Amino acid sequence: MSLMVLRFGLEGCQRVPQYPTREPLDGGFGSAAVTLGSDECPGVSFTATPAEARIAETVRVVAVATSANPDATLTYAWTATKGYFLEPSMAETTYVCPGRLNAGPQTITASVSDGNCVTTRKATVLCVALADGGGPATVGPPPEVDAGANCTNADPTTCEGSACNDCTDMHCNTLAAASAQDTVPDTGCDIFLTDAEAARCQRLYACMRVSGCVQNSDPTRCWCGSVDPYECETGMTPPSGPCAREFSDAAGSTDATVINDRLTDSAYPLGGALNLAACRSVSCSRLSDPPNPVCAL
């Protein structure tokens, strides 16, 4: 796929001062970056990788902002002409290209506010249609998923009730269990340091729980669906599972071989979610032998 340099445009701060700008440069890896700064409005660095993606595939966007006021709280808002963002109020998020009916250049807009001044940035990315005319006609945000019974903090991995949580900590290498045993945790979504990583892990786990796609402690069907696992894992055939999009987002890649390599790697949200799903299915679910359905998975 050819690479494209993003075209950034600054709409400006509401106070309308003149800002120094720097022309966007192609870093040689399909990414682009541009930086602006001022004495009053937030200084912003904005990147998008890759600069070109196929329909329904993802682009990682990152806005890094600073304020002259050390007490200011910076807030972020992302919008696009077509397609959508998985976490539109986070500094780092994922943009999903629209379907084939809206293929072509898309304008991404990022707004950063320090409470007094808003800096608005724009970039154009290219969402490429498939050569054979295939792919989904339209693409929309995933449906909201129930966070689980007895949930008060919107975390689908930890709020299914004390019986589920106790069983998980007893049988799985969670943060709580590892802390008690002085080991390194590899299971669950609370092992990640950033809210963005934890959210991607939680979203994947919630999808697997709601879809009921884990079979015999194996979550592969949640990703591959009816596609032969070998063809799915090697990228020969696109995945058709109910959580394929969440797998890609949690792995940080749309490359099937990369996703396959990270399935149980707890350095990525994908590994944290899958390790939790597999462990709970073995010990704390209706799939356990004997069944122990304290968790909803």
Secondary structure by P-SEA (a helix, b strand, c coil): cbbbbbbbbbcccccccbbbbbccccccccbbbbbbbccccbbbbbbbccccccccbbbbbbbbbbbccccbbbbbbbbccccccccccccbbbbbbbccccccbbbbbbbbbcccbbbbbbbbbbbccccccccccccccccccccccccccccccccccaaaaaaaaaccccaaaaaaacccccccccccccaaaaaaaaaaaaaaaaacccccccccccccccccaaaaaaccccccccaaaaaaaaaccccaaaaaaaccccccaaaaaaaaaaaaaaccccccccccccccc
